[in-house]
Amino acid sequence: MSTSGGGEARPRGVRWLWPGSLAGRITLLLLGGLTLLHLGSMVVHERALHGAESGARLERLLGRLTTATATVANTPEASRDAAAHALSLPGIELHWDRVAPLPDIAPPIPLAEAATRLGPGARLGWDPKAEPGHRAVGGIPLEAGGWLVFSANWIGAPSDAPEGGNVLASMVAMTLGIALASALVVRWITHPLRRLADAADKIGRDLHTRPLPTDGPSEVQHAAAAFNAMQDRIRRLIEDRTETLASMSHDLRTPLSRLKLRAGFLPEGEDRERMEADIAEMEAMVGRTLDYIREGRDAEPTRHTDLAAILQTLASDAADVGHDVAYEGPARVVLPLRRLAAKRALSNLVENAITHGAPPVRLRVRDEGSRVVVEISDAGRGIPPADRDRALEPFVQLDAARGRGGSGLGLAIAARFAEASGGRLELNESRQGGLLACVILPRVQG
């Protein structure tokens, strides 16, 4: 069993028979239902039509045979065959014979009613392989002697059914018409749902998107109104939390500056160095917190950004201070991004690899056409697979990977940047056994 996009388990063998989208399922149901309806109505219509036609043909045949029987019976025996031939018509060939044309056995079931109506003693049979006009053969005994023998087209119902080609052409034309009409109607019906799904997908990236139009069917109107209300509540909640954290982080800068100034007046020694180190760490934590809050909310415009140039700069800066960091990849990879946000996110990943990993640290970028993949790897202890999702959450510090302190926001900032750009951040194991951070970015952002 496998799970489709809508969470519905279906066997692999029939997955293609049942579309995953609502529009596809409605179209398939309409097409199937109307096709069966058309097929049933066509069968009923054809049977009624050809049944009536067969009945009319039989009535004409009986009328002609009644007239011919009376005429030939009153004709001298020597002229009876000529008289019968003279009464022949296209589709009905008549002649006179002294012997019966068929043995005296029961006629085929489809012709039993017709044989009964020909009169007592009449004989009737058929040969579907005979030439047209001679498939039904019968004879009527004359009181004057001999038999009025006739051959005619098939007078029953079975072979009067429409040709298979006509049925197939009718079905194909009907199916194409229904498919076109269904696609247009279903597309019109499900458009508000697609719009709602697109808005739900964007809500985590941009809380300031315009409210959804409340049009369409009543159910969709209620869903759009509820979604707009939910989006407004989420926006107010996040804005309140963001403003609170931003205010606290910003207000901490003032006492930190005073502490730093007072520490400068202390005599040189181990206590002063420890205090300055603690103050520097607190300043870094405040800065990281402000960066995390600022991510996606600083209204930075999207512009063409050279990721390769950013990674080369980060590698050079780290190498200049003695770290084993190098860039491996193409000289230029350009795509639309928020340049400062991209530099901040990638800088956090490089700093995370240097601080919590082990050399060598390698920066790579791959251009895969529809997307660009940035890889930052180290040879440290890495992060266990069970903890990788949790490591992307803000303010989470893992003992195994983050034993040297920190704010727990470096990976979270990079993850938020990737999500805001329409991509994602993945944590895997590098070839050296350390952590491999992959930032996957789409070429065209939604």
C-alpha positions in Angstrom: 0.0 0.0 0.0 1.1 3.6 -0.7 -0.3 6.9 0.4 -1.4 9.5 -2.1 -1.0 13.2 -1.7 -4.4 13.4 0.0 -3.4 10.8 2.6 -5.6 8.1 1.0 -4.0 4.7 0.7 -4.4 3.0 -2.7 -2.8 -0.1 -4.3 -0.1 0.7 -6.7 -1.8 -1.2 -9.5 -4.9 1.0 -9.5 -3.3 4.3 -8.5 -3.5 5.6 -12.1 -7.2 4.8 -12.3 -8.2 7.2 -9.5 -6.7 10.7 -9.8 -5.3 12.3 -6.7 -6.9 15.8 -7.3 -10.5 16.7 -6.6 -10.8 18.1 -10.1 -9.6 14.9 -11.6 -12.0 12.8 -9.5 -15.0 14.9 -10.3 -14.2 14.8 -14.0 -13.7 11.1 -13.9 -17.0 10.5 -12.1 -18.9 12.9 -14.5 -17.3 11.2 -17.5 -18.0 7.7 -16.3 -21.6 8.4 -15.2 -22.5 10.2 -18.4 -20.9 7.6 -20.5 -22.9 4.8 -18.9 -26.0 6.9 -19.2 -25.3 7.6 -22.9 -24.5 3.9 -23.6 -27.7 2.7 -21.9 -29.9 5.3 -23.6 -28.3 4.5 -27.0 -28.9 0.7 -26.5 -32.6 1.3 -25.6 -33.0 3.7 -28.5 -31.4 1.4 -31.0 -33.4 -1.6 -29.9 -36.7 0.4 -30.0 -35.8 1.9 -33.4 -34.7 -1.3 -35.1 -37.4 -3.3 -33.5 -40.0 -0.9 -35.0 -38.1 -1.0 -38.3 -38.1 -4.8 -38.3 -41.8 -4.9 -37.5 -42.5 -2.5 -40.3 -40.4 -4.6 -42.7 -42.2 -7.8 -41.6 -45.6 -6.1 -42.2 -44.6 -5.1 -45.7 -43.4 -8.6 -46.4 -46.6 -10.2 -45.1 -48.7 -7.7 -47.1 -46.7 -8.5 -50.3 -46.9 -12.3 -49.7 -50.7 -12.1 -49.1 -51.2 -10.3 -52.4 -48.8 -12.6 -54.2 -50.5 -15.7 -52.7 -53.9 -14.6 -54.0 -52.6 -13.7 -57.4 -50.5 -16.8 -58.0 -53.3 -19.1 -56.8 -55.7 -17.7 -59.4 -53.1 -18.1 -62.2 -52.8 -21.3 -64.4 -50.1 -23.6 -63.2 -48.0 -23.0 -66.3 -47.8 -19.3 -65.6 -47.6 -19.3 -61.9 -43.8 -19.1 -61.7 -43.7 -16.2 -64.2 -46.5 -14.4 -62.2 -44.6 -14.8 -59.0 -41.4 -13.4 -60.5 -43.4 -10.5 -61.8 -44.5 -9.7 -58.3 -41.0 -9.7 -56.9 -39.6 -6.4 -55.5 -36.1 -5.3 -54.4 -35.3 -7.3 -51.3 -38.2 -9.8 -51.9 -37.7 -12.4 -54.6 -40.7 -14.6 -55.4 -41.2 -17.8 -57.5 -43.5 -20.8 -57.6 -42.4 -24.4 -57.0 -44.2 -27.7 -56.8 -42.2 -28.8 -53.7 -41.6 -27.2 -50.3 -38.4 -25.2 -50.1 -37.6 -26.4 -46.5 -38.2 -29.5 -44.4 -41.2 -29.4 -42.1 -39.3 -28.5 -38.9 -39.7 -25.7 -36.3 -38.3 -22.4 -37.6 -35.4 -20.7 -35.7 -36.6 -19.0 -32.5 -36.0 -15.4 -33.8 -38.3 -16.2 -36.7 -41.0 -18.2 -34.9 -43.4 -15.2 -34.7 -42.9 -14.3 -38.3 -43.5 -17.9 -39.4 -46.7 -18.0 -37.4 -48.0 -14.9 -39.1 -47.3 -16.3 -42.6 -50.2 -18.7 -42.1 -50.8 -22.4 -41.4 -48.3 -24.7 -43.0 -45.8 -22.0 -43.8 -42.2 -22.8 -43.5 -39.4 -20.3 -42.7 -35.6 -20.5 -42.2 -32.6 -18.4 -42.6 -28.9 -18.5 -43.6 -26.8 -15.6 -42.3 -24.0 -16.4 -44.6 -26.1 -16.1 -47.8 -26.0 -13.1 -50.1 -28.0 -10.1 -49.0 -31.6 -10.4 -50.1 -31.5 -14.2 -49.8 -30.8 -14.7 -46.1 -34.5 -15.5 -45.1 -36.0 -18.4 -47.2 -39.6 -19.5 -46.8 -42.6 -21.0 -48.5 -46.4 -20.7 -48.3 -48.6 -23.6 -49.4 -51.2 -22.7 -52.1 -54.7 -24.2 -52.1 -54.4 -24.6 -55.9 -51.2 -26.6 -55.4 -47.5 -25.9 -55.1 -45.7 -23.4 -53.0 -45.1 -19.7 -53.2 -41.4 -19.6 -52.4 -39.7 -16.3 -51.3 -36.3 -15.2 -50.3 -35.8 -11.9 -48.5 -33.5 -9.9 -46.3 -33.1 -11.0 -42.6 -36.4 -10.1 -41.0 -35.5 -10.6 -37.3 -33.9 -8.2 -34.8 -30.4 -9.6 -34.1 -28.5 -8.5 -37.3 -30.4 -5.2 -37.4 -28.3 -3.9 -34.6 -26.1 -0.9 -35.6 -22.6 -1.4 -36.9 -19.8 -1.5 -34.3 -18.0 1.4 -36.0 -21.0 3.6 -35.7 -21.4 2.8 -32.0 -17.6 3.4 -31.4 -17.7 6.7 -33.3 -20.7 7.8 -31.2 -19.1 6.8 -28.0 -15.8 8.6 -28.8 -17.6 11.8 -29.9 -19.7 11.7 -26.7 -16.7 11.0 -24.5 -14.7 13.9 -25.9 -17.6 16.3 -25.6 -18.2 15.3 -22.0 -14.5 15.4 -21.1 -14.1 18.9 -22.5 -17.3 20.2 -20.8 -16.4 18.5 -17.5 -12.8 19.9 -17.5 -14.1 23.5 -18.0 -16.9 23.1 -15.4 -14.7 21.4 -12.8 -11.9 23.9 -13.3 -14.4 26.7 -12.7 -15.7 25.0 -9.6 -12.4 24.1 -8.0 -10.6 27.3 -8.8 -11.5 28.8 -5.4 -10.1 25.7 -3.7 -6.8 25.9 -5.6 -6.6 29.6 -4.6 -7.3 28.6 -0.9 -4.5 25.9 -1.1 -2.0 28.4 -2.6 -2.8 30.9 0.1 -2.4 28.3 2.8 1.0 27.3 1.4 2.2 31.0 1.5 0.9 31.8 5.0 4.1 30.6 6.7 6.3 32.7 4.3 4.4 35.9 4.1 1.8 36.8 6.8 0.9 40.1 5.1 -0.6 38.6 2.0 -4.0 40.0 0.9 -7.1 38.3 2.2 -8.8 35.7 0.0 -11.8 36.8 -2.1 -14.9 35.2 -0.6 -16.6 34.2 -3.8 -17.6 30.8 -5.3 -19.9 28.2 -3.8 -21.2 28.9 -0.3 -19.0 26.2 1.2 -15.9 27.8 -0.4 -17.1 31.2 0.8 -17.2 30.0 4.4 -13.8 28.3 4.1 -12.2 31.5 2.7 -13.8 33.7 5.4 -12.5 31.3 8.1 -9.1 31.2 6.5 -8.9 35.0 6.4 -9.9 35.1 10.1 -7.3 32.5 11.0 -4.6 34.3 9.0 -5.4 37.5 10.8 -5.2 35.8 14.3 -1.9 34.2 13.4 -0.5 37.4 12.1 -1.5 39.3 15.3 -0.1 36.5 17.5 3.3 36.4 15.7 3.5 40.2 15.6 2.9 40.4 19.3 5.5 37.7 20.0 8.0 39.3 17.6 7.6 42.7 19.1 8.1 41.4 22.6 11.3 39.5 21.7 12.6 42.4 19.7 12.0 44.9 22.5 13.6 42.6 25.0 16.6 41.9 22.8 17.0 45.6 21.9 16.7 46.7 25.5 19.4 44.3 26.6 21.9 46.1 24.4 22.0 49.1 26.8 22.9 47.2 30.0 25.4 45.1 28.1 27.1 48.2 26.8 27.3 49.5 30.4 28.7 46.2 31.6 31.3 46.2 28.8 32.3 49.8 29.8 32.6 48.9 33.5 34.6 45.8 32.7 37.1 47.9 30.9 37.9 49.7 34.1 38.7 46.5 35.9 42.4 45.5 36.4 43.9 43.1 33.9 43.4 39.5 34.9 41.4 36.3 34.5 38.2 37.7 36.0 38.2 40.6 33.5 38.7 38.2 30.6 35.9 35.9 31.7 33.6 38.9 32.2 34.4 40.3 28.7 33.9 36.8 27.2 30.5 36.5 28.9 29.5 40.0 27.7 30.6 39.1 24.1 28.6 35.9 24.2 25.5 37.8 25.4 25.9 40.4 22.7 26.2 37.6 20.1 23.0 35.9 21.5 21.1 39.2 21.3 22.4 39.8 17.8 21.3 36.3 16.7 17.9 36.8 18.3 17.4 40.0 16.4 18.5 38.3 13.2 16.0 35.5 13.7 13.2 38.0 14.4 14.3 40.1 11.4 14.3 37.1 9.0 11.6 37.5 6.4 10.3 40.8 8.0 12.9 43.3 6.9 11.2 44.0 3.5 14.5 43.3 1.7 13.8 43.2 -2.1 14.7 40.2 -4.2 17.5 40.7 -6.6 19.9 38.6 -8.7 22.5 37.2 -6.3 25.7 35.3 -7.0 25.7 32.5 -4.4 29.2 31.4 -5.5 30.6 34.9 -4.7 29.0 34.8 -1.2 30.4 31.4 -0.5 33.9 32.3 -1.8 33.9 35.4 0.4 32.8 33.4 3.5 35.5 30.8 2.8 38.2 33.4 2.4 37.2 35.3 5.5 37.3 32.1 7.6 40.6 31.0 6.0 42.2 34.4 6.8 41.7 33.8 10.5 43.3 30.4 10.4 40.3 28.0 9.8 40.5 25.1 7.3 37.6 26.4 5.1 37.6 26.2 1.3 35.1 26.7 -1.5 34.7 24.0 -4.2 32.3 24.8 -7.1 31.6 26.9 -10.1 32.8 30.5 -10.2 29.3 32.0 -10.7 25.8 30.8 -9.8 23.1 33.6 -10.0 19.5 33.4 -9.0 16.9 35.8 -7.5 17.3 36.0 -3.7 17.3 38.4 -0.8 21.1 39.0 -0.8 21.6 40.1 2.8 19.4 37.3 4.1 21.2 34.8 2.0 24.6 36.0 3.3 23.3 35.9 6.9 21.9 32.4 6.6 25.0 30.9 4.9 27.3 32.7 7.3 25.5 31.0 10.2 25.9 27.6 8.6 29.6 28.2 8.0 30.1 29.4 11.6 28.1 26.4 12.9 30.4 24.1 11.0 33.5 25.8 12.3 32.3 26.1 15.9 30.6 22.8 16.4 32.2 20.6 13.7 35.8 19.8 12.8 38.1 20.7 9.9 38.1 20.5 7.0 35.0 22.6 6.2 34.0 22.6 2.6 31.5 24.9 0.8 30.0 23.7 -2.4 27.2 24.8 -4.8 25.4 22.7 -7.5 23.3 24.2 -10.3 20.7 21.5 -11.1 18.6 23.6 -13.6 15.3 24.0 -11.7 17.0 24.4 -8.4 20.4 25.3 -6.8 21.8 23.2 -3.9 24.3 24.7 -1.4 26.3 22.2 0.6 28.3 23.0 3.8 30.1 20.0 5.3 32.5 19.3 8.1 34.3 16.3 9.6 33.0 16.7 13.2 30.7 14.5 15.3 27.6 15.5 13.3 24.0 15.3 14.6 22.2 12.0 15.1 19.3 11.5 12.6 16.8 11.4 15.3 17.8 14.9 16.5 18.1 16.7 13.1 14.6 17.9 12.8 14.7 19.3 16.4 18.1 21.0 15.7 16.3 23.3 13.2 13.9 24.6 15.9 14.8 28.0 17.4 16.7 28.1 20.8 17.3 24.4 20.7 20.9 23.3 21.7 21.9 19.7 21.3 24.5 18.5 23.7 26.3 16.3 21.2 26.6 18.9 18.5 26.5 22.1 20.5 28.7 21.5 23.5 30.5 24.8 23.1 27.6 27.2 23.9 25.7 29.3 21.5 22.2 30.7 21.1 20.6 27.8 19.2 19.5 30.1 16.4 22.1 29.6 13.7 20.4 26.6 12.0 16.9 28.1 12.7 17.8 31.3 10.8 19.1 29.3 7.8 16.0 27.2 7.8 13.7 30.2 7.9 15.6 31.8 5.1 15.3 28.6 2.9 11.6 28.3 3.6 10.9 32.0 2.9 12.8 31.5 -0.4 10.5 28.6 -1.4 13.1 25.9 -0.6 14.3 24.0 2.5 17.2 23.1 4.7 18.2 19.5 5.1 20.7 18.0 7.5 22.5 14.9 6.5 25.8 13.1 7.2 28.8 14.3 5.3 31.3 12.0 3.6 33.8 12.7 6.4 31.2 11.6 9.0 30.3 15.1 10.1 27.3 17.3 9.4 26.2 18.1 5.8 23.9 21.1 5.7 22.1 21.4 2.3 20.2 24.5 1.4 17.9 23.7 -1.6 16.6 26.8 -3.4 14.3 26.9 -6.4 15.3 28.8 -9.5 11.9 30.5 -9.6 10.5 31.6 -6.3 6.7 31.5 -5.7 
